[in-house]
Amino acid sequence: MQPLYSTTTILSFSEYKKMNKAVFTASKKITLLCFLFFTIFGIINRIFYLPLLFVVIYCAALLGSMYLVRREFATNKSLQNQKFLFDFYDTFFTMETAGNVTKIFYNELNLILETKQNFYLSRAEKFLYPVIKANCSAGLIQFLQNPELKNIVPGQAEPQENNSDTVHTETVSGTPLFETVTIYNQEEYSKLQQYILCKRSKFSYVFLLLFLTAVGVTIYLKEYLYIITICLVAASLAVVFFMPKFTKSFLKIPEETMQFYFYDNHLCKKTAYESTDYYYKNLFDILETDTNFYIKISSLQYLILTKNNCSPELTDFIHGLKRHCLQTGKRNRSN
């Protein structure tokens, strides 16, 4: 079957910044509302430095997020200059990258976001497909601008097994050395967050330091009423970040099955929606706890492997990769 339209996207750092900016567009409205709230609150209570303080904090947070985006792209080799080939058909589109092909029906999209330069198609919050307008024909742009596109239902002729929940891959990797599976759910999400916040980043100590500093400033300024507000906010954040049982019951993380295949020079992660290869030479780090391996593919992204689902041979193999990552990291720091 011939596609109606085809296009190509190369994910450069410039495009990656645009994609992150598009994702967080809604936060601008929230920021404006917060600024108006602090401005009105400051005027009513004659705390005229409060809006200025909010602007300073916002600018610091913005600079911090820009740094994180740059570092994320620089440390994730699988993102850098990745080439995406899109083919658009009557009821679905396919995206091919590095030999892996993903098929998605239009009525499964929850978002078609258009900016001045790009389209962003999304099936779920963490799956975003960038389409560059400059690489699109006029017909494709008009096709993606159709407000009824997400309502197109697959025809009767579409075979059931071709549903987009199946990832079609054209792999030449051969037989994997090892295989394992991880059921990603609220419990695994909570474990990872607790490990990153408490053990790796020592956020609990930073959190305590910020809390004591805020209380000290309010006492120095004799604004004792704000101590109650600070304590309530701190208590709420502490419950969310540092209480795993509450986090698991509060958050609604959709359960997802992730399959991992280990080859000689790379590992492949497959989900119901996509298949991605990660070369061992590009791994950022490998962390280990009593229950999990956390394979860092960048400074901020982790692959979760459950130890109980790993064979002894795979465990030894991952330990070897971990030693390799440590040696590579030392060489990079010395250079």
Number of C-alpha atoms within 10 A of each C-alpha: 4 8 13 13 17 18 18 19 21 17 19 15 16 9 18 20 16 15 19 13 14 16 14 10 10 10 11 10 11 11 14 11 12 14 18 13 12 20 19 16 15 16 13 10 10 10 13 15 12 18 20 14 12 16 13 12 12 14 12 12 12 12 12 11 13 15 11 14 18 14 14 18 20 14 19 19 18 17 18 15 15 13 16 21 16 23 18 22 16 15 17 22 19 19 21 20 17 16 14 17 22 20 22 22 24 25 16 16 16 13 15 19 15 16 12 7 11 20 20 19 19 19 18 12 9 7 11 15 16 21 25 19 19 13 14 17 13 10 11 16 19 10 15 19 14 10 9 11 18 18 13 14 14 16 9 7 6 10 9 9 8 13 14 19 15 17 19 18 17 11 10 7 13 8 10 14 13 17 16 18 19 20 16 17 15 19 17 20 17 21 15 17 16 18 17 14 15 15 11 11 11 12 16 15 12 12 14 13 11 13 16 12 12 16 18 13 13 15 14 10 9 11 11 13 10 14 18 11 11 16 14 12 12 16 11 11 13 14 13 16 17 17 13 18 12 13 19 18 11 11 13 10 15 8 12 12 12 18 17 22 17 23 17 13 10 16 20 17 17 19 15 14 17 20 22 17 18 17 16 19 13 17 24 22 21 20 15 15 12 7 11 19 21 18 20 19 23 21 17 15 14 17 16 21 23 18 19 13 15 19 13 11 11 17 16 12 14 18 16 11 18 21 13 17 19 14 12 17 15 11 10 9 8 7 6
